[in-house]
Amino acid sequence: MREPTFLVLAALADGPRHGYATIGEVSAMSGGRVNLRPGTLYGALDRLAGEGLVQVDHEEIVNGRLRRYYALTNEGAAVLAAQTERMRANAAEAERRLGVRTRHLPGSATVAGMAAGG
């Protein structure tokens, strides 16, 4: 799963959001690294809805414009949880391998201490 898709699902995990709120949440969660354009987001939401991972929760009219709210489905939550665990396992393996590497570097006590926050 690509990072923008993961972030869209994560943005909807704690409750329904309309499109522009989702764009803002994705940007905030990624520290500004991922900035979705509306067309990209709505294309992704349509695809995710077709896959049964998100659904339209409700709609409202705000200032004469339709605002559609999307929510994560139970299946979407399960997929997000599985992807989160996969990423967590990958990160743990990378940390383990970096730990092995830092033990073999000159001055490794300093490098390992910095990696551990010390």
C-alpha positions as CSV (number, residue, x, y, z in Angstrom):
1,M,0.0,0.0,0.0
2,R,1.4,3.4,-0.9
3,E,1.9,6.0,1.8
4,P,-0.9,8.4,0.7
5,T,-3.5,5.6,0.7
6,F,-2.3,4.5,4.2
7,L,-2.5,8.1,5.4
8,V,-6.0,8.5,4.0
9,L,-7.2,5.4,5.8
10,A,-5.5,6.5,9.0
11,A,-7.1,10.0,8.7
12,L,-10.5,8.3,8.7
13,A,-9.7,5.9,11.5
14,D,-10.9,8.2,14.3
15,G,-14.1,9.4,12.6
16,P,-15.7,10.6,9.4
17,R,-14.1,13.5,7.6
18,H,-15.0,15.5,4.5
19,G,-12.5,15.8,1.7
20,Y,-10.7,19.0,2.6
21,A,-10.5,17.9,6.3
22,T,-8.9,14.7,5.1
23,I,-6.4,16.6,3.0
24,G,-5.4,18.6,6.0
25,E,-5.2,15.6,8.3
26,V,-3.0,13.7,5.9
27,S,-0.7,16.7,5.6
28,A,-0.5,17.1,9.4
29,M,0.1,13.4,10.0
30,S,2.9,13.3,7.5
31,G,4.5,16.5,8.8
32,G,3.7,18.2,5.5
33,R,5.5,15.6,3.3
34,V,2.3,14.4,1.7
35,N,0.0,17.1,0.3
36,L,-2.9,15.6,-1.6
37,R,-4.6,17.5,-4.4
38,P,-8.4,17.3,-4.3
39,G,-8.6,15.3,-7.6
40,T,-6.1,12.8,-6.2
41,L,-8.0,12.5,-2.9
42,Y,-11.4,12.0,-4.5
43,G,-10.0,9.5,-7.0
44,A,-8.5,7.6,-4.1
45,L,-11.7,7.8,-2.0
46,D,-13.7,6.4,-5.0
47,R,-11.2,3.6,-5.4
48,L,-11.2,2.8,-1.7
49,A,-15.0,2.9,-1.6
50,G,-15.1,0.4,-4.6
51,E,-12.8,-1.9,-2.5
52,G,-15.1,-1.6,0.5
53,L,-12.5,0.1,2.6
54,V,-14.4,3.5,3.0
55,Q,-17.9,4.5,2.6
56,V,-19.9,7.8,2.4
57,D,-21.0,8.4,6.0
58,H,-23.3,11.4,5.3
59,E,-23.6,14.6,3.3
60,E,-24.5,18.2,4.2
61,I,-24.9,21.5,2.4
62,V,-22.4,24.1,3.6
63,N,-22.6,27.6,2.0
64,G,-24.6,26.2,-0.9
65,R,-22.1,23.4,-1.6
66,L,-22.4,19.7,-1.0
67,R,-20.0,18.4,1.6
68,R,-19.6,14.6,1.6
69,Y,-18.1,12.8,4.7
70,Y,-16.3,9.6,4.3
71,A,-15.8,6.9,7.0
72,L,-13.6,3.9,7.4
73,T,-15.5,0.6,7.1
74,N,-14.8,-2.4,9.3
75,E,-12.9,-4.0,6.4
76,G,-10.9,-0.7,6.0
77,A,-10.0,-0.7,9.7
78,A,-8.8,-4.3,9.4
79,V,-6.7,-3.5,6.3
80,L,-5.3,-0.4,8.1
81,A,-4.4,-2.5,11.2
82,A,-2.7,-5.2,9.0
83,Q,-0.7,-2.5,7.2
84,T,0.3,-0.8,10.4
85,E,1.5,-4.1,11.8
86,R,3.5,-4.9,8.6
87,M,5.1,-1.5,8.8
88,R,5.8,-1.9,12.5
89,A,7.5,-5.3,11.8
90,N,9.6,-3.8,9.0
91,A,10.7,-0.9,11.2
92,A,11.6,-3.3,14.0
93,E,13.8,-5.3,11.6
94,A,15.4,-2.2,10.3
95,E,16.2,-1.0,13.8
96,R,17.6,-4.4,14.7
97,R,19.9,-4.3,11.6
98,L,21.0,-0.8,12.4
99,G,21.8,-1.9,15.9
100,V,24.0,-4.6,14.5
101,R,25.7,-2.2,12.2
102,T,26.4,0.4,14.9
103,R,28.1,-2.2,17.1
104,H,30.7,-2.7,14.3
105,L,31.4,1.0,13.6
106,P,34.3,2.9,15.1
107,G,33.0,5.0,18.0
108,S,29.9,2.9,18.1
109,A,29.0,3.6,21.7
110,T,28.4,7.2,20.7
111,V,26.4,6.2,17.6
112,A,24.4,3.6,19.4
113,G,23.7,6.1,22.3
114,M,22.5,8.7,19.8
115,A,20.2,6.2,18.1
116,A,18.8,5.3,21.6
117,G,18.2,8.9,22.4
118,G,21.2,9.2,24.7
